[in-house]
Amino acid sequence: MKALNAINLGGKELLPLVEGGKGISVTSGASSGPWARAGGIGTVSAVNADSYDAYGNIIPQIYHGRTRRERHEELVRYAIEGGVEQVRRAFDVSQGAGAININILWEMGGAQRVLKGVLDKTRDLVHGVTCGAGMPYKLAEVCANYGVHYYPIVSSGRAFRALWKRAYFKFAAYLGAVVYEDPWRAGGHNGLSNTEDPLVPEDPYPRVVQLRKTMREAGCPEVPIVMAGGVWHLREWSDWFDNPELGPIAFQFGTRPLVTKESPIPEEWKQMLLTLQDGDVLLHQFSPTGFYSSAVKNDFIMEMVERSARQIPFSPQPVGDHTVLLTDGSRRKFYVTPKDLERARSWMALGYTEAMKTPDSTLIFVTAERRDLIRRDQADCMGCLSHCQFSNWADNEKNSTGRKTDPRSFCIQKTLQDVAHGASLDQNLVFAGHNAFRFKDDPFYSNGFIPTVKQLVDRIMSGD
């Protein structure tokens, strides 16, 4: 493999290795500090990070407000306090080496308030802000005002062109790098467009070449592109090194740093990752954000798949083929087709007796217990997203999307908080990249070996 040399990232000479940010307490100062100390960019997630009491115990993020707006204010306070705490811990561990970025999701509730709240107290410790999940037009302006660099996450040259032309060109000096996140291979939320087939992954090379071409045509500085999603052994990417067509390149690792001694996720989670098979990560569309996302195919995900499969269209009055009245034991009237009536009755006979309406004029069938859980989670909404399909929360004057709630989705804040703090791996959402199955066959992890962050970075630098 060609030598992997330091490159200029946001005015600093750093190893071209970036720790991917993973929210809800998964990428904390415990792992990002050592990554920066090893010479790369360690990333602290500012998406509801953990904070601690006077005894060093994690403060549970419990909401006491009676209204969604009150709970949303609590959420923003938790996020700022946790983000500040984790940045400080990361910087202390890094001992000033490498760089510390913070990661936010632009579509999270109160994103700008959280970002500004964290930077108000950490601007001298933070090198840059990595941001995706949406079109963060204001990102460059916010970062420039604090004197830190911005690292937008995109999945196509077209997305970057829109950001650059509308806003980023005004703040070119603060552009640290552009993160290309492969929408088919990365973990977490993915930027697939309506024109791309989720079942047909595309080769990242021509897409990154097009991104660089777009950047050059726009007059963008020749900053690095960070390849994220699907990166495991760097020797597999050696033709990307010193490649004039691509320009300067760095690589982001999101899944591999999960299995390190410093990683804050529960030990059971680390052991589970070491056993995954190819195909055990599913690219799905159940997230309340409306984005595709990639997660481990466990009982939680399969229940979502099965829930949506038990679905039929309906009409509130007889029209067209919807001529048969279906009753679920309530006063509601659902007219369905004769064929769908038989399907509905078969599901109800199996215990899925409760019909729940979706915003698309369909019904899904669930158990009474599942219905009650869905309604309780919707009622407990704390506005963790800028707009949520599951609860219909939105960051606007009415705090509503104006659409009906969608029972085919779930409360993402609840499940990610639960799994990060030791709850069942089968009954919660577990994000992972599609290469996670490679843990099992990689000799580096033989006999259940879990490396330190430094050992992992050294291994990556070797090409493996």
C-alpha positions in Angstrom: 0.0 0.0 0.0 1.2 3.5 -0.7 2.3 5.6 2.3 -0.6 7.4 4.0 0.7 10.9 4.7 -0.7 13.8 6.7 -2.8 16.3 4.8 -4.1 19.8 5.4 -7.5 19.7 7.0 -8.8 23.0 8.0 -5.4 24.6 8.3 -3.9 21.7 10.3 -1.6 18.9 9.2 -3.5 15.8 10.3 -3.7 12.1 9.4 -6.4 11.7 6.8 -8.4 9.6 9.2 -11.7 10.8 10.6 -13.8 9.2 13.3 -17.4 9.2 12.2 -19.9 10.9 14.5 -22.6 8.8 15.9 -25.3 10.4 18.0 -27.1 9.8 21.2 -24.1 9.1 23.4 -22.4 6.7 21.0 -19.5 8.9 19.9 -18.3 10.6 23.1 -15.1 12.2 24.4 -14.0 8.7 25.6 -13.4 7.6 22.0 -12.9 10.8 20.1 -10.2 12.1 22.4 -7.9 9.1 21.8 -8.6 9.3 18.1 -7.5 12.9 18.0 -4.5 12.1 20.1 -3.5 9.5 17.5 -3.3 12.3 14.9 -6.6 12.3 13.1 -10.0 14.0 13.7 -11.9 12.7 16.6 -15.6 13.5 16.4 -17.9 14.2 19.4 -21.6 13.9 18.7 -23.6 16.8 20.0 -26.8 14.9 19.4 -28.0 14.5 23.0 -24.7 13.6 24.4 -24.3 12.4 28.0 -23.6 14.8 30.9 -22.7 13.8 34.4 -23.6 14.7 38.0 -21.1 15.7 40.7 -20.2 12.0 41.3 -19.5 11.3 37.7 -22.7 9.4 37.1 -24.6 9.8 33.8 -27.6 12.1 34.2 -30.6 10.2 32.8 -32.4 12.4 30.2 -35.9 12.3 31.8 -38.5 14.8 30.7 -40.8 16.5 33.2 -42.6 19.1 31.0 -46.3 18.7 30.5 -46.2 20.0 27.0 -44.1 19.1 24.0 -42.7 22.6 23.9 -41.6 22.4 27.5 -40.0 19.0 26.9 -38.3 20.3 23.8 -36.7 23.0 25.9 -35.5 20.3 28.3 -34.0 18.4 25.4 -32.1 21.4 24.1 -30.6 22.0 27.6 -29.6 18.4 27.8 -28.0 18.5 24.4 -26.0 21.6 25.1 -24.8 20.5 28.5 -23.8 17.0 27.2 -22.1 18.4 24.1 -20.0 20.8 26.1 -19.0 18.1 28.6 -18.0 15.6 25.9 -16.0 18.2 23.9 -14.1 19.1 27.1 -13.4 15.5 27.9 -12.2 14.8 24.3 -9.9 17.7 24.3 -8.4 16.8 27.7 -7.7 13.3 26.5 -6.3 14.4 23.1 -3.7 16.6 24.9 -4.0 19.1 22.1 -3.0 16.6 19.4 -5.0 16.0 16.2 -8.3 17.8 16.1 -11.8 17.6 17.7 -14.9 18.0 15.5 -18.5 18.1 16.7 -21.2 16.4 14.7 -24.8 17.5 14.6 -27.8 16.5 12.5 -29.3 19.5 10.8 -32.7 17.9 11.0 -32.6 17.4 14.8 -34.8 19.6 16.9 -33.2 22.9 17.8 -30.1 22.1 15.8 -28.9 25.7 15.5 -29.6 26.5 19.1 -27.7 23.4 20.2 -24.7 24.1 17.9 -24.4 27.7 19.1 -24.9 26.7 22.7 -22.0 24.2 22.5 -19.7 26.5 20.5 -20.4 29.3 23.0 -18.4 27.4 25.6 -16.0 25.3 23.5 -15.0 27.3 20.4 -11.4 27.3 21.5 -11.4 23.5 21.8 -13.3 22.7 18.6 -11.6 22.5 15.2 -14.7 22.0 13.0 -18.4 21.0 12.8 -19.5 18.0 10.7 -23.1 18.2 9.7 -25.5 16.3 7.5 -29.1 14.9 7.5 -30.7 17.6 5.5 -29.5 20.7 3.6 -27.6 22.8 6.3 -27.5 26.1 4.4 -26.8 28.1 7.6 -23.9 25.8 8.7 -21.2 27.8 7.1 -22.4 31.2 8.5 -22.7 29.8 12.0 -19.2 28.2 11.9 -17.6 31.3 10.4 -19.1 33.5 13.2 -17.3 31.2 15.8 -14.1 30.9 13.8 -14.3 27.1 13.3 -14.4 25.1 10.1 -17.4 23.4 8.6 -17.5 19.9 7.1 -20.8 19.4 5.3 -21.9 15.8 4.6 -23.3 15.2 1.1 -24.1 12.1 -1.0 -23.8 13.7 -4.4 -22.2 16.6 -6.3 -25.6 18.0 -6.9 -26.3 18.4 -3.2 -23.0 20.2 -2.7 -23.6 22.5 -5.7 -26.9 23.6 -4.1 -25.2 24.3 -0.8 -22.3 26.2 -2.3 -24.3 28.4 -4.7 -26.8 29.4 -2.1 -24.6 30.0 0.9 -21.2 28.3 1.3 -19.3 30.4 -1.3 -19.6 33.4 1.1 -17.6 31.5 3.7 -15.1 29.6 1.6 -12.2 30.2 4.0 -13.9 28.1 6.7 -14.6 25.1 4.6 -12.5 22.3 6.1 -13.5 19.4 3.9 -16.5 17.9 2.2 -17.7 14.5 3.5 -19.0 12.2 0.8 -21.2 9.7 2.6 -22.0 6.6 0.6 -25.8 6.4 0.8 -25.9 2.6 0.3 -23.0 1.6 2.6 -22.9 4.0 5.5 -24.6 3.4 8.8 -27.2 5.6 10.3 -29.2 8.0 8.2 -28.5 8.0 4.4 -28.9 10.6 1.7 -30.6 8.5 -1.0 -32.5 10.7 -3.5 -35.7 9.8 -5.2 -33.8 9.1 -8.4 -31.5 6.4 -6.8 -32.5 2.8 -6.3 -31.9 1.7 -2.7 -31.4 -1.9 -3.9 -28.7 -1.1 -6.5 -25.6 0.3 -4.9 -23.4 2.5 -7.1 -19.6 2.6 -7.2 -18.4 5.5 -5.1 -15.5 6.4 -7.3 -17.3 8.0 -10.2 -19.6 9.8 -7.7 -16.7 11.2 -5.8 -15.0 12.2 -9.1 -18.2 14.1 -10.0 -18.2 15.7 -6.6 -14.7 17.0 -7.1 -15.5 18.2 -10.6 -18.5 20.1 -9.2 -16.3 21.6 -6.5 -13.7 22.7 -9.0 -16.2 24.1 -11.5 -17.8 26.1 -8.6 -14.5 27.7 -7.7 -14.4 25.9 -4.4 -11.0 25.6 -2.6 -9.2 22.3 -3.2 -10.1 21.0 0.3 -10.1 17.3 1.0 -13.0 15.1 0.3 -13.7 12.6 3.1 -14.8 9.2 1.9 -17.3 7.9 4.4 -19.3 4.6 4.3 -17.9 1.2 3.3 -14.3 1.9 4.2 -12.6 -0.9 6.1 -9.0 -1.8 4.8 -7.2 1.2 3.4 -5.2 -1.0 1.1 -8.5 -1.5 -0.8 -8.5 2.2 -1.5 -4.9 2.7 -2.5 -5.8 3.9 -6.0 -7.5 6.9 -4.4 -4.2 8.1 -2.8 -2.4 10.9 -4.7 -5.0 10.7 -7.4 -5.2 14.0 -9.3 -8.7 13.2 -10.5 -9.9 13.0 -6.9 -7.6 15.6 -5.3 -6.8 15.3 -1.6 -8.7 12.5 0.1 -9.3 11.5 3.7 -11.2 8.5 5.1 -13.9 8.3 7.7 -14.5 5.3 10.0 -17.9 5.0 11.7 -18.4 1.4 12.5 -14.9 0.1 13.3 -14.4 2.6 16.3 -17.4 1.1 18.0 -15.4 -2.0 18.8 -12.6 -0.4 20.8 -11.9 -0.4 24.5 -12.7 3.3 24.8 -16.0 3.1 22.9 -18.8 3.9 25.3 -21.3 1.5 23.9 -22.2 -1.5 26.1 -20.0 -4.6 26.0 -22.9 -6.7 24.7 -23.2 -4.4 21.7 -19.5 -4.8 20.9 -19.7 -8.6 21.1 -22.8 -8.6 18.8 -21.0 -6.6 16.2 -18.2 -9.2 16.1 -20.7 -11.9 15.1 -22.8 -10.2 12.3 -23.2 -11.9 9.0 -23.2 -10.3 5.5 -26.8 -9.0 5.0 -27.5 -8.4 8.7 -27.7 -4.7 8.2 -30.8 -3.4 6.5 -31.3 -0.2 4.5 -34.8 0.8 5.5 -37.3 3.7 5.4 -39.0 3.5 8.8 -37.1 6.4 10.4 -39.4 9.3 11.5 -37.0 11.7 9.7 -38.2 10.5 6.3 -34.6 9.5 5.4 -33.4 6.0 4.6 -31.2 4.6 7.3 -29.1 1.5 7.9 -29.5 -0.6 11.1 -28.9 -4.1 12.3 -31.7 -6.4 11.2 -32.9 -7.4 14.7 -36.4 -8.0 16.3 -37.0 -4.3 16.4 -36.5 -3.8 12.7 -38.3 -6.9 11.7 -41.4 -5.8 13.7 -41.3 -2.6 11.7 -41.1 -4.6 8.5 -44.0 -6.8 9.5 -46.1 -3.9 10.8 -45.9 -2.2 7.4 -46.6 -5.5 5.6 -50.0 -5.7 7.5 -51.3 -2.8 5.5 -54.3 -2.1 3.3 -55.8 1.0 1.7 -59.2 2.2 2.9 -61.8 4.9 2.2 -64.1 6.5 4.8 -67.0 6.0 2.4 -67.8 3.5 -0.3 -66.0 4.4 -3.5 -64.7 2.4 -6.5 -63.6 -1.0 -5.4 -63.8 0.0 -1.7 -67.3 -1.4 -1.2 -67.0 -3.5 1.9 -67.3 -2.2 5.4 -64.6 -3.3 7.8 -65.2 -2.8 11.5 -62.5 -3.0 14.1 -64.9 -2.8 17.0 -65.1 0.9 17.1 -67.5 3.5 15.5 -65.0 4.2 12.8 -65.9 3.2 9.3 -63.3 1.8 6.9 -64.4 0.7 3.5 -62.0 -1.7 1.8 -61.9 -4.1 -1.1 -63.3 -7.6 -0.7 -59.8 -9.1 -1.1 -58.4 -6.8 1.6 -61.3 -7.6 3.9 -60.1 -11.2 3.9 -56.5 -10.2 4.6 -57.6 -7.9 7.4 -59.7 -10.7 9.0 -56.8 -13.1 8.8 -54.5 -10.6 10.7 -57.2 -9.9 13.3 -57.6 -13.6 13.9 -53.9 -13.8 14.7 -54.3 -11.1 17.4 -53.5 -8.0 15.3 -57.0 -6.6 16.1 -56.2 -2.9 16.1 -56.5 -0.9 12.9 -54.4 2.3 12.9 -54.7 4.9 10.2 -51.6 6.2 8.4 -51.3 9.6 6.6 -51.5 7.7 3.3 -55.1 6.6 3.7 -54.0 3.1 4.7 -54.5 0.9 7.7 -52.0 -1.1 9.6 -52.9 -3.9 12.0 -51.2 -4.3 15.3 -51.9 -5.8 18.7 -53.7 -3.8 21.4 -50.4 -3.8 23.3 -48.5 -2.4 20.4 -51.1 0.2 19.7 -51.0 1.5 23.3 -47.1 1.6 23.1 -47.3 3.6 19.9 -49.8 6.1 21.3 -47.8 6.5 24.5 -44.6 7.2 22.6 -46.3 9.7 20.4 -47.8 11.5 23.5 -44.3 11.6 25.1 -42.7 13.4 22.2 -40.0 15.9 23.2 -39.4 17.3 19.7 -36.0 15.7 19.0 -36.4 16.3 15.3 -37.1 19.4 13.3 -40.1 17.5 11.9 -41.2 14.1 12.9 -43.4 11.7 10.9 -44.1 9.6 13.9 -45.4 12.3 16.3 -46.1 15.2 13.8 -43.9 17.5 15.8 -42.2 20.3 13.9 -40.0 23.2 14.8 -42.5 25.9 13.8 -45.0 28.2 15.4 -47.6 25.5 15.6 -45.2 22.8 16.5 -46.9 20.6 14.0 -46.2 19.2 10.6 -49.9 19.5 9.7 -49.9 15.8 8.9 -51.4 12.9 10.7 -49.0 10.8 12.8 -47.6 7.8 11.2 -47.8 4.6 13.2 -45.4 2.8 10.7 -42.5 4.7 12.4 -41.2 5.0 15.9 -39.7 7.3 18.5 -36.1 7.5 17.5 -34.9 9.5 20.6 -36.3 6.9 23.0 -34.9 3.8 21.3 -31.4 5.3 20.7 -31.2 6.5 24.3 -32.3 3.1 25.5 -29.8 1.0 23.5 -26.9 3.3 24.2 -27.4 2.9 27.9 -27.7 -0.9 28.1 -31.3 -1.8 27.0 -32.0 -4.8 24.8 -30.2 -5.0 21.5 -33.0 -6.9 20.0 -35.8 -4.5 21.0 -34.2 -1.3 20.0 -32.7 0.4 16.9 -29.0 -0.4 16.4 -27.3 1.6 13.7 -24.4 0.1 11.8 -22.6 0.4 8.5 -23.1 -2.4 5.9 -19.5 -3.6 6.3 -20.1 -4.5 9.9 -20.1 -8.2 8.9 -16.3 -7.8 8.3 -15.6 -7.8 12.0 -16.2 -11.6 12.0 -13.6 -12.5 9.4 -11.0 -9.8 10.1 -8.0 -11.5 11.8 -7.4 -8.4 13.8 -10.5 -9.3 15.9 -9.6 -13.0 16.3 -10.7 -14.6 19.5 -12.8 -11.6 20.4 -9.9 -9.2 20.5 -11.1 -5.6 21.2 -8.3 -3.0 20.5 -7.7 0.4 22.0 -8.3 3.4 19.7 -4.6 3.8 19.2 -4.2 0.1 18.2 -7.1 0.5 15.7 -5.6 3.6 14.2 -2.2 1.9 13.9 -3.8 -1.0 12.2 -5.7 1.2 9.8 -2.5 3.0 8.9 -0.9 -0.3 8.1 -3.5 -0.8 5.4 -5.6 -3.3 7.4 
